[in-house]
Amino acid sequence: MGQTKHQGPMKKSKIPAPQHWVSPIPFGLGKVKPKHIRDTMKVAWDNKDNLGYAKNIITKGVCDGCALGVSGLYDQTLTGPHICTTRLNVLRLNTMPAIDEEIFHADIDELRQYSSTELRELGRIPYPMIRRKGERKFSRLTWDDAMDMIAGKMKQLDPKQYAFYLTSRGITNESYYVAGKVARFLGANHIDNASRICHSPSKTALKRSVGVGASTANYQDWIGTDVLLFWGSVASNSSPVSTKYMLEAKKKGTKIIVINPYREPSMEKYWIPSNPESALFGTKVADDFYQINIGGDIAFMHGIMKHWFDKEEVQHGAAINHSFVEEHVKGYEELKQQVTSQSWEEITASSGVTKERIIELSELLANSKNAVFAWALGLTMHSFATDNISQVANLALLRGFLGREHNGLMPFRGHSSVQGSGEMGADPFVLPGGDFKGNNIERIEKLWGFELAKWQGDVVGVTLENILLPEDHERKVKLYYLSGGNFLETMPDPEFVEKALSELDIRVHQDIILNTSTLVDAKEAVIVLPAKTRYEQEGGGTSTSTERMVYFSPEIEGNKNKIEEARTEWKIYIDLAKRVKPETAHLVDFKDGQAVREEIAKANPSYDGVQHLKKQGDVFQWGGAWLCEGGVCPTPDGKGNLIPVEIPDLNKKPGDFYLTTRRGKQFNSMVYKETDPINGAERYDVLLNAEDAEENRIQDGEAVVLYNQYGIFQGQAKLASIAKGNLGVHFPEGNFLLPKGRYEQFAKIPDYNIGVKVEKAEKFNARKDTQYLEKRIDDLEDTPGA
């Protein structure tokens, strides 16, 4: 069966739809909502010294913000221009001048007074720098000296003792690919990327269930499907342009359902700035909310399936698509047995949703011909994340919501080209075009012309823990090479992370800006290398969107604030290889970006087509419009696998609350506003159910303390529509309550959810000296909020 190709952008409906308006009062005056017009004016003002270049990035470059894949002002979903505040917020990273040298070379303790937000606003890194042990200031270094020093250290170490990490900050497929190839060339398999702490379980679950590690559907499939279900995702906040697609979907009769502990205001009402009707009157986004317990998703999905199996007892085919299941699915009886053995008491207790409400959704899905299931970090940041997502796949497989128009499974990715990071092989378990095992290793060795070390590399969390191994341990990590990223503000247990970073012999930060982790000491030296942005990369670069669209972003000339000494990221990796292993480094050399793309097309056969992307606007979609087209999965036997799992035990003690972290006005850990314009929450606010507050005699706005055996968080109560027994705090501020070393068993993502106790601050502080064993974290009040 041939692949159906994506049809290209659809026309938008021009007919107003007052039934979806939030309010007839223009611009939502008087409501808590994003101030898009004001924010846009501020962005223009912030970029006034480089406005022409900023305009060219917006009109010619592929967005380096979210993973929707807007190229210039256009995308492949809807005709007409698209712009959003996430993209505008990130813009200044590409246009700003270098940091003032006086500030740059100030005493390290002065620099440490800045939060990451303030460090970012200082400007770009102007040239390579070093701060050796005992030195108070960074000093300038030549590129040659910096690279020789890193290479010299690598030559002394066993490759198991150094690690590479690449963030998702505007990094292109070319840089991911070359970094992955160079790491393996040096014999190092510790290479990981930012998807480890967001969507890695989506990939492991989808591969296990349907044989592919990517979205099986397109954004166009939202528009006109019967049901669009968002699981633990605030799509409107992370990828604002997606609300345009939601509005079009609603106009075509799609029901939008949100399953989330917190009734996210921006999934309820949103003002889409680039849609005149929505900008004026707002859009009611969700048709229904199911406020589920944190970690209650598996039970909730089992409830949906349990009702389906009950219906089947009465009438064959009432809920299950038997022809699809018989032809394309295996494991039906095992799943049925697992789900039907669970009682409604267990299901409702774990999910926090009543039987009546679960049946309501179960009926809706049973009566729908089409559905698209989209999910984000609410399903992935758990110790049982892969099992969570397997259950979403189970729902789709039982109903045949796969491999055709208006149907599919969609991990909703946050960052531009993070989808490409694993597909390029910047991952300890993966090589380009497949897993790090068997035939794929042999195939890549043949293509690359060198042998790969066969030991299994570690994920980012484990490599950080391995820094503190005994001196003579073969896996003690002594050098860490980072392309962007700030572990202090993305990983659990920041105190531990800071200790680990300071115990490295050498730490390399290849980046465009400073952040708080750049300022942590190291035993021998911290080396900082100035990287070019994606728009400065010679010969342009590509990035992969959530829906598998590979976009070409050209090199954009005319930067008035050009950083003369900044280098293209993939070129820096090749320079490193030449210094560590000069005699064979020709094997990883590329003359230009086009040569990298030619090889990517061979290394990952899905990317055959990337070599033809050469100018602005060029794009292709790997895998065609739908993966698993016609229900045929790329598994060994062509069938999807139904995966039975247990309802997880959260080990919740009486009186415990379950805590999750959420994002405010921020891009990953980069905070752009101290107050969330969507719900008015400050960075240290704790979202708390009103009944829970009353039971604990806590007033709205009152100082509260959250604590467990891992840490203490001091903030203010903010009464909110969140499921009873659940709390929300901002990421990364709440990371002090999260333990290190708790990983999901398949994808190794850290667990970002934990049980905590809540008390009024005055009560806690009055008793802590006598009754609490936990140490108080003194500097918690002024932890940088970025």
PyMOL commands that set and color helices and strands:
alter all, ss='L'
color gray80, all
select helices_A, chain A and resi 18-20+26-28+36-46+48-60+85-95+101-104+108-111+116-122+143-156+159-161+173-185+194-197+200-210+219-222+235-238+242-251+265-268+276-281+297-314+322-328+332-340+344-351+355-366+377-380+385-399+418-423+438-448+460-466+487-489+494-502+516-519+534-536+569-580+585-588+593-603+605-607+610-612+629-631+690-695+733-737+761-771+778-782
alter helices_A, ss='H'
color red, helices_A
select strands_A, chain A and resi 129-132+139-140+162-166+191-193+227-231+255-259+269-270+283-284+288-290+329-330+371-375+408-411+430-431+434-435+479-483+506-511+525-530+541-544+549-553+619-621+640-641+657-662+666-667+670-671+685-688+703-707+712-719+726-730+754-760
alter strands_A, ss='S'
color yellow, strands_A
deselect
rebuild
show_as cartoon
